[in-house]
Amino acid sequence: MTNALLKKFKESSLSILPIMCIVLILAVTIVPMSWQIIVQFIISCILLIFGMTLFTHGADTAMIPIGQHIGGYLSKSGKLWFMLLCGFVLGVLITIAEPDLSVLADQVASINSWIIIAVVGVGVGTFMMLAVLRAVYQIPLPIILAVSYGLIFLIACFVPAEFAPLSFDSGSVTTGPISVPFLMSFGLGLAAVRSSKSNSGDESFGLVALGSAGPILAVMLMGLFVDPSTLTSSAETSATAPQDFGGILMAFLNEAPSHLLQVTLVILPILVVFLLFQFFALKLPKQEVFKIIIGLLFVFVGITLFFVGVSVGFLPVGTEIGNVLASVDYNWILIPVALVIGLVIVLAEPAVHVLTEQVEHMTDGKISRKTILFSMSIGVAISLSLCALRVLFQMPIWYILVPAYVIAIGLAFVVPRIFTGIAFDSGGVATGAMATTFALPLFSGACVALGENVMLYGFGTLSFIAVTPLITIQILGLIVKIANKRKQKEEAEEIVGNTRIEIVEFD
């Protein structure tokens, strides 16, 4: 266990330190900050490193095995109604307790956060049922995605403009650090039983993508019944900076209880569901059950530390950077700063590390973690640059989202299936806690400084972060496909050439 934790600690440190260095450089150059905010931010980074270390270790030893065991059992049961019911209930449970969703919902000041959470939960639960049907009937993922997003864009034509960014952001935050390990492993469990050995890897990915599409549709439908003029954002209220070191510590201590309660509400349903399945169906050895419970404890402590850190240190810093950069005469600098932040912010998302490890494992190392991380970093860098352009020039969200999704879904019919699943799952995991508490406040702060509507031009940031990896990773898949075809052609020509030589020598 010690070696595993040290490895996770190293990975977590390398993930957090780049974004920490960028913020500190900005703090001593073009975005001056008080020493209190800087110290608060550094403490937050330390909490993030330890929190991510414990969480990723716990996800490996608890969340992933739970999802695989439950998914495998449901698939073996052969009872479609039971699989659909469990899929819906599990989808709702893991969504309503997802901390990222609560963070987003709290930033919409005019709608009760529990209304948004409930609507999103129903959306995820419904599409979890669709994921079960996909596994049972082997429905190709590109077809499901094309139909789903076609329906989303159709309904969007009748939804008030203010609801479009919120809808897409709601779909992005549902796939956070808690739900992603469970959803991915649940999909692996379904695919391992239902899919043939040759395509089980292809069918294992994509469930996170479906978990993102459902909430977009659900919130858009809600938008048909809510007056858009009532929508306001809490970004317009600025937090008070602590006055001394004692105030800094109190900021963390005051934030801790709410996150402890929130994470408890996340872990408890998962633990109860697992124990029910264990008692009535799974019958796993006691040693394995004990290992899973200890793993859940790691997840509990780790994700609590992580969310306390991002809430106290990253949210106010992100808002301050956006506010200051948008206020200066050379506010175009927001674009390159956003690009650099985008290159490193995805590395600090806990769920990203879970996904990339699963990709490397399921493909026997043929698709490496570094390759996927590089593709995601490029995608998120592009997306944050587009967000900056959108804020500075008041670009409607559709100018970017529609072409992006058309390209992404078009590529899905061309690239190998496994890359489509990985790409759409990557879009979901890229919009985790760091995106919600740093990237979104960054552009919300810029909107406030420019006097723009935060609901129109601040919200939607997460949807941009979610869509660009769909393209960059599928382009990677297209490159691999072309390279494989070229290699096969060269090998075939070499075989033919050798055959000719042998015939000549024989003659």
N, C-alpha and C positions, 0 to 999 in steps of 0.2 A: 504493500500500500504506500509506503514511504516513497519509493521510486516513482510510482504513478503520480503521487501528489507533487513531487519535485518537477516532473515533466510538465504537468498542468500549470504549475507556478511559472515555469519558464515561458510557456506559450502565452499565458495571461499577461506577463510582464511585457513581452515583445508586442503584444496587441495594444496595451494601454499607453505605453511610454511614447509612441509617436504622436498621438493626439494630445498628450500632456505637454510635449515639447512645443508643438505648434501653438497651443493656447498661451503658454508662458512667453513665447517669442512675441506674440501679438500683444500680450499684456505689458511688455516693456518697450514696445515700439509704437504702433499706431492705435492701439486700443488700451490706453492707460487704465489700470484698475487699482483699487486700494489694496494694501497688504492683507487686509482681512479676507477679501474675496479670493486673493491668490492662495493664502494659506488654506482656506476652506476648500478650494479646488484641489490642492495637492493632497489633502487628507482624503478627499473623495476618490482620487485616483488610487491611493493605497487601498481603500476599501474595495474598489472595483477589482483590483488585482487579486486580493485574497478571496473576494466573493466569487469571481469567475473561476478561480482555481477549485474551490470547494464545489461549486455548481457543476462544472463539467465532469468532475470525478463522480459526483452523485448521479448525474445523468447517465453515465456509462454503466454504473452498477445497479441503478434502480429504475429510472424512467424508461430506458430503452427495453430492458427485460420485461417490465410490466406490460408495455404496449405489445411486444412480440407475443408474449404468452396469451394475452387476452385476444389479440387479433387472430392468432393461430387457432385458439379454441373455438371462437365464433365461426371461423371458416370451416373447421372440421365438423361443426354441429350440423351443417347442411340445412338449418331452419332459417329460411330467408326472412320471415317476419321477425324472428328473434334478433337476427343480425341487424336488420334495419332499425328496430327499436333501440338496441344497445348503441348503435352508431349515432342515433339522434341524441339520446340521453348523454352519452359521453361527450359529444360535440358541444352540447349546451353547458355541461358541467365545467369542462376545461376552459371554455371561453369566458363565462361570467366571472371566473376567478383569475383570469389573465391580468397581471398587473399592468402591462403595457396599455391595455384597453382602458383601464381605470384612469391612467395618466392622461390619455387622449380625451376621454369623456369629461374629465374635470376641467379641461381647457375650453370646453363649450359652456359658457356661463349661463346661457339662457334656457338650456334644456336639462332636466334632471338627469344626472349621470346614469342612474339605474335604468331609465327608459332606453337610453342608447345601448347600454350593456345587454339588456334583455333582447332588444331587437337584433343585435349582432349575434347573440347566442343562438337564437332561433335560426338565423341565416347559416351559421356554421353547422348546427345540428342537421338542417335540411340537406346541406351539401355533403355531410358525412354519410347520409343515406345514399346519396348519389355515388359516393366513392365506393360504398359496399356493392352497389349494382354494377359499377365498373369492374370490380374485382371478380364478381360472380359471372358476369356475361362477357368479360374480356372486351369491353368497349374501348376503342382507341382514345387515348387522352386528347389528341388534337381535335377530334370531333366534339368531345364534351366542352373543351375550352372555347372552340369556335362558336358553338351554340350559346354557351353561357354568356360570353362577352358580347355576342351579337344582341342578345336579349337586354343586357345591361345598357348598351349604347342606344338601343331603341327606346327604352324607358327614360333614358337620360334626356331625350328630346322633350319630354313633358315635365321634367323636374326643375324647380327653380335653380338658377345658377349657383346660389350659395350652398346648395346641398351636394353638388357634384364633388368638390374637393373633400368634404367631410365623409361622403360615402366611400370614396376610394381609400382615404386614410383609415377608415374603420376596417376595411378589408385587410389593410396592411398590418395593423397592430394586433390582429387576432392571432397571428402566428408568431408569438413571442417566445421567450426562453423556457417557459413551462410547457406550453402546448406543443412546440415543435418536436422535442424528443419523443413525446407520447404519440403524436400524429404519425411521425415517420416510422416509428417502430410498430405501431398498429398496422400501417400499410405494409410493412415488411412481413408481419405475421399473416395478413390476408394473402399476400402474393406468394409466400412460401408454400402455401397449401393449394391455392387455386391455380397458380400459374405453373406452366411446365418449367423444367429446369433451365431450358434454353432461354426463356424470356422472363424469368422471375426478377432479374435485375432491372429490366426495363419497366416492369409493372410495379416495382417497389416504390418508385418516386412518383410524385404528382398529387399525393393526398394533401400536402400542405398548400399546393396551388388551389385545389378545390376549396379548402378551408378559407382561402382568401377571397374567392369569388362570391361565396354565399353572402357574407356581410355587405358587400357592395350593393348587391341587389336588394337586400333587406332594408338598408338605410335609405336607398333611393325610393323604395315604395313608401317608407315612412315620410319622406320628403313631400310626397303628394298630398299629405294631410296636415302639414305644419306650415305656418305663415313664415316665409323666409325673412321678412322684415324684423322678426323677433330674435334672429340669430345674432349672438354676440360672443366675443372671445374674452377669456380671462387674461389674455396676454397684455391687455391695456393697463393692467394694474401691476406696478413694479414692486418687487420685494425689497424690504429694508435690509441693508447690509449690517452684519454684526459689528459692534463697536470695539470689542476686545477679544482676547483669546477665549475667555470664559463664554462670551456670547457665541463664538464659533462652535465650541463644544456643545452648548445648549441647543444650537440649531440641529445638530445631529441627533442629540438625545430626544428632542421634541419630535423629530421626524420618525424615529425608530418605532414607537408603539403602533402607529397606523400601518406601517409596512409589516410589522410582526403579525398583526391581525389579518392583513391582506394575504400574506403568504400562507398563514395557517388555513385560511379559507380556500387556498389553492391546493395545498398538499393534502388536507384532510379528506376531501372527496375522493381523490386519487387513491389514498391509502384504504379508505372504506371499500371502494369498488374492487381493489385488488384483493383485500381480505375476503370479501364475499365470493369472488371467483375462486380464490384459493380454497375456501371452506367447502364450496359446493361442486367445484369442477376441476380445478388445476391439480390439487394435491401435490404441490411441489415439496421437495425435502425441506426439513426444518432449517438446515444450514443455509439453503438458498433464500428462504423467506427472511431469515435474520439478516443476510447480506443485503437484501433489497430494502429492508426497513432502515438499516444503517445508512444506505445510500440516500434514502429519502431525507434522513436527518442532515446529511451533507448538503443536499439540494435546499433544504429549508434555511439553514444558516447562510449558505453561499448567496442565494438569491435575495435574502433579506439585506445582507451587507451591500450587495450590488445596487439594489434599488434605493437604499438610504443614501449611498454615495452619489448616484446620478441625480436624485431629486434635490439634494442639498447643494451639490457643487456644480453640476453640469447645466441644469436648467437656467439658473440665473446668469451664468457665464455666457451661455449661448445667446440669451436675450440681449445681454449687454454688448456682445460683439456685433450682432446684427444691427442693433440700434445705433452704435457709434459709426460703423462702416457706412451705413446708409445716410448718415447725417453730414458727412464730410463732403467738400466740394468735389473730390475725386472719388465719388461713391462707386464708380466702375470697378474699384479695387475689390468690391464684394465678390465679383466673378472669379478672379484667380484664387482668392482666399477660400471660396467655397469649393473650388476644384481640388485644392490641396487637402482640405479637410475631408472631402469625399474619398480621396485615395486611402486614408487611414481609418476613417470612422468605422467602416464595416469590419475591420479587424477586431474591434472591441465589442462586437455583438456576440454574446454567449451562444446563441442558437446557430450562428454561422459555423462555429467550431464543431458543433454537434453534426450539422449537415455534412461538412467537408470530410469529417472522419468516417461517416457512414458511406459517402461516395467512394472514398478510397478503399474501404473494406469491401463493399459490394462489388466493386470492379477489380478486386485483387490487385490494386495499385496501378491499374492501367490508366485511370484518371486520378491524378495526384491531388492532394489537398492544395498544394501551392498553385497548381494550374487554375483550380476553381477560385481560389482566393484572389489571384491576379485578375481573372476575368471579372469578378464581382467588384473589385476595387476600381477598375477602369469604368465599369458601368455606373457605380455610385458617384464617381468623380464627375462624369458627364451629367448625371441627373442633378447634382447640386449646382453645377454651373448653369443648367437650364432653369433651375429654381431662382437663381440670382437674376438671370435675364428676365424671367417672368415678373419678379417683384419690381425691378427697375423700370420695365417698359409696360407694365400692366397687361401682360399677355394672357388671354383666356386659356384655361387649362386644356381645352379641347385641341388647341393648336399643336400640342405636344402629345397628349395621350392617345388621340385617335390614330395618327400615323404610326406611333410606337407600337400600339397593340395590333394594328394591321400587319406590320412587319413581323412582330413576334409570332403571331398565329400563323402567318404565311410560312415562316421558317419551320414551324412545327410539323408541317406536312412534307418537309424536305430532309431535315436532319434526322439522324438515328433517334429512335424513340427515347432512349435513356437520357440523351442530352436535353430533350424537351422536358421530361420530368424533372431533371436536375435544375434546369433553367427556371422553370416556374416555381419550384420549391425555393430556389435561391432568392427570387424576388420577394417571397414571403419572409424569409429569415433575415433579410437585409434591413428590414424595418422593425427592429427590436427596440430595446430600451434606450440605446444611444441615439437612434434616429428620433424617437419620441421626445426625449428630454434634452436633446442638444440641437439636432438639425432643425426640427420644427420650431423651437423657440428662436433659433437664429434668424429665420426668415419672418417669423411673427414679429420679432423686435424690429426688423428692417421695415416691415409694413407700418408699424406704429410710428417710426421715425419719419416715414414718407407721407403719413396721413392717409394711408390706404386701408381698404376693408380687409381685415385679417382673415375673415371667413372665405373671402374670394381669392386672395393672393398669398396668404400664409399657409392656410390649410391646403392640402394637395401636395405638400412637400413629400410626404411619405409615399404617395402614389407614384411620384417621379422616381423615388429611390427604388420602388418595387418593380418598375417596368423596364428600366435599362438593363439589369442583369439578364432579363429574359432574352434580350437581343445579343448581348456580348457572349453569353455562354452558348447560345445556339449557333452563333457565328463560329465559335470554337469547335462545336460539333460538326459544322459544315466543313471547316478546314480539315478536321480529322477524317471525315468521309472522303474528301477529295484526295487527301494524302494516301489513304488506304487503297482507293481505286488505282492511283498512280503506281503504288507499290505492287499491287496485284498484277497490273499490266506489265510492269518491268520484270516481275518474276515469271510471268507467262512467256514473255519474249525470250528470257534467258533459257527457259526450259526448251522452247522451240529451237533456239540457237544451238544448244547442247545436243539436241536430238539430231540436227542436221550434221553437226561435226561427227557424231558417232557413226552416222550412216556413211559419211564420206570415208572415214577411217576403216569401217568394216568393208566397204567396197574395195 
